[in-house]
Amino acid sequence: MSCSRVILLEDKPECQRTRSLVTETVTRCSSAGYWKFSHVFFGLVVSTILSCALLVSNYLSTENSAVLIAFNFLFVSLTFPLNGSLTRKVFMLLACETVGLLWNKMLSMFASYYGKTVNVLCSFLNPFVNLIWIVTFYSITLTILEGSVRKG
Amino acid sequence: MLEIIFLVLVGIMLAYLVRHYVFTLTVLKNTGKGYTNCPHTVTFEPSVSILIPACNEERVIGRILKRMSELSYPINKFQVIVIDDASADATGAIADQFARSCSRIEVLHRNQSEGRRGKASALNAGLKEAKGEVVLCFDADYYPNRDIVQKLVKEFADPEVGAVQGRVIVLNEPKSLVTRLVALERIGGYRVDQEARDKLGLIAQFGGTVGGFRRDLLESLGAWDESILAEDTDITYRVYLAGYRVRYVGDAECYEEAVETWRAYWRQRYRWSRGHMQCAFKHSWNVITSRKLGLKSKIDAILLLHVYYVPILVLLSWIISVPLVLNSSPWLSLGWSVIPFSIYSFVGNSAPFFEVGTGAFLDGRTRAYWLISLLMFTFLYNIPICTKAFVDLMLSKILGRKTASWHKTAHSGDGNSYIMS
């Protein structure tokens, strides 16, 4: 029962850096704050413009427009404060918006083409179908931002 | 009528969604500010009793007892009490072996007539032997950092703090898909959820392990309630209702061996959800009428108490939406669109996808992002779990049955391979 047998963990109290037991090096309690106000403000301006354009254009149904607008603001408020370049954040916001638009448009065209039964089915599946691109793009954005933080 | 019910259900989902959104923003704003409110010059080292309940844990008990012999806390200021809860395997013998070589480890053997009545019963037995001013609890499958005791107990320098909770991290994460998803839930639950609740002065929760209490407070509250399956949630609420608070200490890290199969996941979450529902019955009214809690704490306390009902409400909203879709109800569109964002809000540790993602980002867990989508399956899996727990609880109340039997989570000991050289 000696102390020397174990320990891959680095749990020195003087530094709050812990080696992950799993696959990655984990850095917790970073000294960097995560609230880039200028990025958030710029993101809100962009997403407001996008949302207004979406509403005015009548391109999507109310339901799908609501999902996209909610996603815009959620995305901006949760990813724009993070460390990472503003250009990448805006690019990802626009990419998400485009994919969301196309995704929902294709789904509604598909539903209307195949008649009422498929239309009803699509209505039920809509939240899940939307989740697929929402969560995927959110994950991709975090990965891209992580990459830009490491480069920085 | 259906439309009104649907809108009420959507309103509840929205309330949880807003709650988690606020939590995530709070953590983002406070990152880097540190976990403790104590000035670093304060040295507070009370005597500590560490309780480790163990029932058939021969594969893991040696790991934590070895770590107990390596803790950096002053050796004359703590005792470790292993409660061998009528184990049928070598748990007791292994604990005895450690007790012989390390004077601060004591073993309390419970026989078949006393033991196997659940974790709360074992902890109560251990509490009778505890001599420390502070009582900490660890499960047998856990593996804390060496300095965890200092980090946890220093919070008791604040007289308003009645309990503390450290951070749980999954040890056997690469083992299976289930352990990977549980690890994500833990990231959301601890890195964001618990931390935000602590920062906002809401209801930080004692999670049953990697935490502890002032012994005098615990005794004055009547210790753990053996009739409740979620004894940790129950004691959390009793601490708050007594006018104390629970502090979350995010840098007091401890590794756990997570459930590895869907079957084990079902059993564990069933116990949690049923226990949580018992607590909701027991404490909801006390929370509403409490003079010790402020309005925002009451709101958070009620939302937390009822979190395991929400998967059932989501199921109900889906069922109700069938006739609404068929009748092309105008109310459905906006209400239905809430679901994509709130759908993850109601799994195990109440962590929606953006909360998990933010936690993973703050932890630097790049590869973990790619599994966030799969949390959908745990959410869907939680719907029948919570529904069954609710039905069983209702039946037991109607039929007057006392309590459900305690299904202990089995541990394979595979986590040893991640720490043993």
HADDOCK unambig.tbl for C-alpha pairs under 7 A between the chains (distance, minus, plus):
assign (segid A and resid 1 and name CA) (segid B and resid 66 and name CA) 6.50 0.50 0.50
assign (segid A and resid 3 and name CA) (segid B and resid 70 and name CA) 6.50 0.50 0.50
assign (segid A and resid 5 and name CA) (segid B and resid 421 and name CA) 6.33 0.50 0.50
assign (segid A and resid 6 and name CA) (segid B and resid 419 and name CA) 6.32 0.50 0.50
assign (segid A and resid 6 and name CA) (segid B and resid 420 and name CA) 4.95 0.50 0.50
assign (segid A and resid 6 and name CA) (segid B and resid 421 and name CA) 5.57 0.50 0.50
assign (segid A and resid 7 and name CA) (segid B and resid 419 and name CA) 5.83 0.50 0.50
assign (segid A and resid 7 and name CA) (segid B and resid 420 and name CA) 6.60 0.50 0.50
assign (segid A and resid 8 and name CA) (segid B and resid 419 and name CA) 5.75 0.50 0.50
assign (segid A and resid 11 and name CA) (segid B and resid 145 and name CA) 5.76 0.50 0.50
assign (segid A and resid 11 and name CA) (segid B and resid 146 and name CA) 6.64 0.50 0.50
assign (segid A and resid 13 and name CA) (segid B and resid 147 and name CA) 6.46 0.50 0.50
assign (segid A and resid 21 and name CA) (segid B and resid 171 and name CA) 6.62 0.50 0.50
assign (segid A and resid 21 and name CA) (segid B and resid 418 and name CA) 6.14 0.50 0.50
assign (segid A and resid 22 and name CA) (segid B and resid 173 and name CA) 6.50 0.50 0.50
assign (segid A and resid 22 and name CA) (segid B and resid 174 and name CA) 6.63 0.50 0.50
assign (segid A and resid 24 and name CA) (segid B and resid 365 and name CA) 6.95 0.50 0.50
assign (segid A and resid 26 and name CA) (segid B and resid 363 and name CA) 5.83 0.50 0.50
assign (segid A and resid 26 and name CA) (segid B and resid 364 and name CA) 5.54 0.50 0.50
assign (segid A and resid 26 and name CA) (segid B and resid 365 and name CA) 6.71 0.50 0.50
assign (segid A and resid 27 and name CA) (segid B and resid 363 and name CA) 5.78 0.50 0.50
assign (segid A and resid 27 and name CA) (segid B and resid 364 and name CA) 6.08 0.50 0.50
assign (segid A and resid 28 and name CA) (segid B and resid 362 and name CA) 6.81 0.50 0.50
assign (segid A and resid 28 and name CA) (segid B and resid 363 and name CA) 5.23 0.50 0.50
assign (segid A and resid 29 and name CA) (segid B and resid 31 and name CA) 6.77 0.50 0.50
assign (segid A and resid 29 and name CA) (segid B and resid 32 and name CA) 5.43 0.50 0.50
assign (segid A and resid 29 and name CA) (segid B and resid 34 and name CA) 6.91 0.50 0.50
assign (segid A and resid 30 and name CA) (segid B and resid 32 and name CA) 5.45 0.50 0.50
assign (segid A and resid 31 and name CA) (segid B and resid 32 and name CA) 4.51 0.50 0.50
assign (segid A and resid 32 and name CA) (segid B and resid 32 and name CA) 5.84 0.50 0.50
assign (segid A and resid 33 and name CA) (segid B and resid 29 and name CA) 6.96 0.50 0.50
assign (segid A and resid 33 and name CA) (segid B and resid 31 and name CA) 5.37 0.50 0.50
assign (segid A and resid 33 and name CA) (segid B and resid 32 and name CA) 5.50 0.50 0.50
assign (segid A and resid 34 and name CA) (segid B and resid 28 and name CA) 5.24 0.50 0.50
assign (segid A and resid 34 and name CA) (segid B and resid 29 and name CA) 5.92 0.50 0.50
assign (segid A and resid 34 and name CA) (segid B and resid 31 and name CA) 6.23 0.50 0.50
assign (segid A and resid 35 and name CA) (segid B and resid 28 and name CA) 6.44 0.50 0.50
assign (segid A and resid 35 and name CA) (segid B and resid 29 and name CA) 5.55 0.50 0.50
assign (segid A and resid 62 and name CA) (segid B and resid 333 and name CA) 6.99 0.50 0.50
assign (segid A and resid 63 and name CA) (segid B and resid 333 and name CA) 4.79 0.50 0.50
assign (segid A and resid 63 and name CA) (segid B and resid 334 and name CA) 5.53 0.50 0.50
assign (segid A and resid 63 and name CA) (segid B and resid 337 and name CA) 5.99 0.50 0.50
assign (segid A and resid 66 and name CA) (segid B and resid 334 and name CA) 6.80 0.50 0.50
assign (segid A and resid 66 and name CA) (segid B and resid 337 and name CA) 6.71 0.50 0.50
assign (segid A and resid 67 and name CA) (segid B and resid 337 and name CA) 5.63 0.50 0.50
assign (segid A and resid 78 and name CA) (segid B and resid 25 and name CA) 6.99 0.50 0.50
assign (segid A and resid 120 and name CA) (segid B and resid 325 and name CA) 6.74 0.50 0.50
assign (segid A and resid 127 and name CA) (segid B and resid 337 and name CA) 6.53 0.50 0.50
assign (segid A and resid 127 and name CA) (segid B and resid 339 and name CA) 6.05 0.50 0.50
assign (segid A and resid 127 and name CA) (segid B and resid 340 and name CA) 4.82 0.50 0.50
assign (segid A and resid 128 and name CA) (segid B and resid 340 and name CA) 6.52 0.50 0.50
assign (segid A and resid 130 and name CA) (segid B and resid 340 and name CA) 6.60 0.50 0.50
assign (segid A and resid 131 and name CA) (segid B and resid 340 and name CA) 5.52 0.50 0.50
assign (segid A and resid 135 and name CA) (segid B and resid 373 and name CA) 5.91 0.50 0.50
assign (segid A and resid 136 and name CA) (segid B and resid 373 and name CA) 6.80 0.50 0.50
assign (segid A and resid 139 and name CA) (segid B and resid 369 and name CA) 5.29 0.50 0.50
assign (segid A and resid 139 and name CA) (segid B and resid 370 and name CA) 6.22 0.50 0.50
assign (segid A and resid 142 and name CA) (segid B and resid 361 and name CA) 6.86 0.50 0.50
assign (segid A and resid 143 and name CA) (segid B and resid 366 and name CA) 6.12 0.50 0.50
